[in-house]
Amino acid sequence: MRSNDSEAFVRLMTEHQGRLFGYIFSLLGDPDAANDVLQEANVILWRDSREFRPGSNFKAWAFRVAHFQVMAFRQRQIRDRLVFEDDMIEVLASAARETDDAFASRQERLTGCLEKLAAPHREMIRKRYSEGTSLSEIARERDMTPNAVMQSLFRIRHSLMQCVARYGEGKA
């Protein structure tokens, strides 16, 4: 694997770690087991990285590898009393993939709606939720009271929720 390919592959793996963990956790229900299976999946993804074709759907490939690792883990744990049947795991896997796709779609819609906000409102949202700036600090910067900032953020969030909903209906 060329250096550029390796860097791109590592970037893809890193970008998808949280979603892979969420997918695995949704199938196993145990965060420790999910971490173990995630590490096993990462080893296989790295080992088989030459099979991945840049430009193809990394998430689908990684989720498939993770799914097989969950199944292998389950086979090793089959002696435990509380084990889901394989068909139940398939139902959970399908639901987890759909949930992840829905999350990605909502995240994309939210990004679009954030871009439509007036610059001062977008900045206020960024400071509060990305940077964790306190209401008091934002109030000082904007020559407002903390209560006024809280009310503004409430209205902006409400506007964003409506925009995301409209965007989902194709009306944005």
C-alpha atoms as one frame of an Amber mdcrd trajectory, in Angstrom:
protein
   0.000   0.000   0.000   1.399   3.404  -0.978   1.926   6.016   1.714  -0.896
   8.244   0.398  -3.248   5.260   0.317  -2.256   4.331   3.880  -2.890   7.861
   5.118  -6.266   8.015   3.390  -7.200   4.606   4.799  -6.189   5.604   8.336
  -8.249   8.788   7.937 -11.296   6.731   6.912 -10.819   4.317   9.806 -10.471
   7.169  12.279 -13.484   8.992  10.879 -15.699   5.902  11.275 -14.569   4.667
  14.716 -17.457   6.220  16.646 -20.062   4.925  14.227 -18.491   1.459  14.142
 -18.468   1.355  17.931 -22.120   2.456  18.025 -23.052  -0.220  15.506 -21.206
  -2.972  17.388 -22.535  -1.777  20.745 -26.094  -1.825  19.401 -25.613  -5.484
  18.516 -23.905  -6.579  21.723 -25.269  -4.229  24.400 -22.002  -4.429  26.351
 -19.518  -1.559  25.979 -16.526  -3.676  27.011 -17.399  -6.408  24.533 -18.077
  -3.755  21.881 -14.604  -2.277  22.440 -13.023  -5.732  22.132 -14.912  -6.493
  18.922 -14.110  -3.042  17.542 -10.414  -3.690  18.067 -10.699  -7.061  16.327
 -12.556  -5.412  13.448  -9.868  -2.711  13.216  -7.152  -5.359  12.972  -9.007
  -7.073  10.131  -9.745  -3.781   8.359  -6.072  -2.866   8.502  -4.922  -6.349
   7.512  -7.295  -6.383   4.533  -6.825  -2.715   3.628  -5.431  -3.691   0.215
  -8.865  -5.092  -0.662 -10.525  -1.717  -0.114 -10.868   0.354  -3.266 -10.626
   4.140  -2.737 -13.862   5.784  -3.737 -15.991   2.815  -2.727 -18.234   2.773
   0.362 -15.844   2.388   3.296 -18.647   2.493   5.870 -20.519  -0.407   4.266
 -17.334  -2.469   4.065 -16.319  -1.660   7.657 -19.822  -2.406   8.972 -19.780
  -5.759   7.153 -16.425  -6.649   8.735 -17.746  -5.531  12.138 -20.886  -7.609
  11.638 -18.817 -10.731  10.981 -16.688  -9.978  14.038 -19.829  -9.678  16.167
 -20.970 -13.058  14.874 -17.547 -14.573  15.654 -17.645 -13.032  19.125 -21.094
 -14.482  19.684 -19.866 -17.921  18.686 -17.142 -17.621  21.321 -19.702 -16.508
  23.913 -22.380 -19.066  23.022 -22.140 -20.691  26.460 -23.495 -17.535  28.101
 -27.150 -17.746  29.089 -28.302 -14.469  27.521 -27.476 -14.719  23.846 -29.647
 -13.431  21.014 -30.560 -15.756  18.184 -28.771 -15.103  14.882 -31.956 -13.861
  13.210 -32.437 -11.338  16.022 -28.867 -10.121  15.488 -29.713  -9.654  11.796
 -32.767  -7.555  12.716 -30.695  -5.477  15.144 -27.910  -5.073  12.564 -30.367
  -3.853   9.958 -31.957  -1.416  12.411 -28.539  -0.124  13.480 -27.522   0.496
   9.843 -30.793   2.345   9.198 -30.343   4.410  12.344 -26.806   5.312  11.307
 -27.996   6.317   7.832 -30.795   8.411   9.354 -28.283  10.071  11.691 -26.001
  10.904   8.771 -28.930  12.357   6.848 -30.083  14.493   9.789 -26.520  15.651
  10.364 -26.270  16.705   6.720 -29.598  18.561   6.957 -28.482  20.287  10.162
 -25.274  21.429   8.474 -27.320  22.908   5.633 -29.633  24.657   8.079 -26.705
  26.035  10.091 -25.327  27.568   6.898 -28.654  29.371   6.357 -28.501  31.077
   9.762 -27.478  34.706  10.000 -23.771  34.938  10.792 -24.278  36.281  14.370
 -26.667  33.418  15.186 -24.339  30.829  13.654 -21.471  32.289  15.701 -23.538
  32.167  18.893 -24.385  28.492  18.266 -20.733  27.694  17.494 -19.458  29.410
  20.637 -22.012  27.761  22.918 -22.092  24.223  21.545 -18.776  23.693  19.742
 -16.528  25.673  22.045 -18.586  25.298  25.237 -18.499  29.031  25.967 -20.644
  29.915  28.981 -23.836  31.933  28.674 -22.245  34.656  30.800 -19.230  34.939
  28.503 -21.397  35.101  25.360 -23.576  37.700  27.107 -20.505  39.823  27.923
 -19.223  39.585  24.335 -22.607  40.579  22.882 -23.548  43.144  25.526 -26.609
  41.097  26.509 -27.860  39.488  29.689 -27.304  35.736  30.141 -31.094  35.313
  30.115 -31.335  37.117  26.758 -28.610  34.847  25.358 -30.477  31.796  26.656
 -33.688  33.000  24.991 -31.861  33.716  21.722 -30.301  30.261  21.729 -33.724
  28.737  22.401 -35.207  30.549  19.392 -32.229  29.633  17.173 -32.471  25.958
  18.182 -36.209  25.997  17.506 -35.575  27.539  14.097 -32.945  24.878  13.355
 -35.318  22.069  14.338 -37.989  23.444  12.028 -35.479  23.834   9.204 -34.220
  20.263   9.616 -37.803  18.993   9.560 -38.631  21.010   6.428 -35.350  19.959
   4.811 -36.322  16.328   5.435 -39.621  16.907   3.666 -37.834  18.555   0.734
 -39.200  22.020   1.551 -36.037  23.758   2.755
